[in-house]
Amino acid sequence: MSVEIHPTAIVAKGAEFADGVSIGPYCIIGEHVRVGPRTTLGSHVVLEGHTTIGEDCTVRNFANLGGPPHHTGYQGEPTQLIIGDRNKIWEHVTMHIGTPQSEGVTRVGNDGMYMATSHVGHDCTVGDNVILAHSATLGGHVDIGDFVMVSGLAAVHQYCRVGRYSFIGGLAAVTKDVIPYGLVWGNHAHLEGLNLVGLKRRDFGRETISELRSAYRLLFAEEGTFQERVDDTATTFGSSAPVMEIIDFIRADAGRPLCLPEREV
């Protein structure tokens, strides 16, 4: 199996391509780029920096992957962008390399969909099966869990954490951490409940969803302090792995602000 490179593409010496890679017209590929098997680049794709892309990915026209971070402290250090397998990256998507002020790596997982003009900022960690809809934006150092959906024109502020299976509504401005399985919306975003549609689509059972709903009501009730409610929820639902995932998420970085409901649940 060979590598197909359109004659108008500009490929730097040192770039590495696995079998089955296809590079379309007018692409520009830097010397430190590595592209995995059967990945396809459309026209005018720019891959620069120390960028690695996995196998069976599709990168559409005018995407720019591996560009320098929008960070005033960046001085051209050889930081990285690492993209996993089977991702669909659409037109005009941008993903930046990391910074030496952090771990120096931006990581994108497997099986994601990154719709047109969406953006992954420097030093982000993005899980598997993530969807960024049109113009969704992740600031630097954002941590996105598996199966998260970020809707169109939504933005996640730098350093925020977004837990697994959560849903961020269109136009939302997320400035606080989002619990796993949560549904947030608004400017600034607030917790609207659980991502029930997403849970059903991912084949979560009725019993599990019922436990999550009961735990949610206890966790965000008005009685007692928030810490007391966290402890009570952990005691009551300690045998439920999804509920304990929420508890562990909250306890993992208790100093960070958390998206909360605007009204009584």
MOLIN-V755425 format. One record per run of one state. SS is the DSSP state (h for helix, s for strand, l for the rest). FROM is the first residue (numbers start at 1). TO is the last residue. If there is no record, write none. Layout:
# MOLIN-V755425
ss=SS from=FROM to=TO
ss=SS from=FROM to=TO
This chain:
# MOLIN-V755425
ss=l from=1 to=3
ss=s from=4 to=5
ss=l from=6 to=9
ss=s from=10 to=11
ss=l from=12 to=15
ss=s from=16 to=17
ss=l from=18 to=21
ss=s from=22 to=23
ss=l from=24 to=27
ss=s from=28 to=29
ss=l from=30 to=33
ss=s from=34 to=35
ss=l from=36 to=39
ss=s from=40 to=41
ss=l from=42 to=45
ss=s from=46 to=47
ss=l from=48 to=49
ss=s from=50 to=53
ss=l from=54 to=57
ss=s from=58 to=59
ss=l from=60 to=63
ss=s from=64 to=67
ss=l from=68 to=79
ss=s from=80 to=83
ss=l from=84 to=87
ss=s from=88 to=89
ss=l from=90 to=93
ss=s from=94 to=96
ss=l from=97 to=104
ss=s from=105 to=108
ss=l from=109 to=112
ss=s from=113 to=114
ss=l from=115 to=118
ss=s from=119 to=120
ss=l from=121 to=124
ss=s from=125 to=126
ss=l from=127 to=130
ss=s from=131 to=132
ss=l from=133 to=136
ss=s from=137 to=138
ss=l from=139 to=142
ss=s from=143 to=144
ss=l from=145 to=148
ss=s from=149 to=150
ss=l from=151 to=154
ss=s from=155 to=156
ss=l from=157 to=160
ss=s from=161 to=162
ss=l from=163 to=166
ss=s from=167 to=168
ss=l from=169 to=172
ss=s from=173 to=174
ss=l from=175 to=176
ss=s from=177 to=178
ss=l from=179 to=181
ss=s from=182 to=187
ss=l from=188 to=188
ss=s from=189 to=194
ss=l from=195 to=195
ss=h from=196 to=201
ss=l from=202 to=205
ss=h from=206 to=219
ss=l from=220 to=225
ss=h from=226 to=236
ss=l from=237 to=240
ss=h from=241 to=252
ss=l from=253 to=257
ss=s from=258 to=258
ss=l from=259 to=260
ss=s from=261 to=261
ss=l from=262 to=265
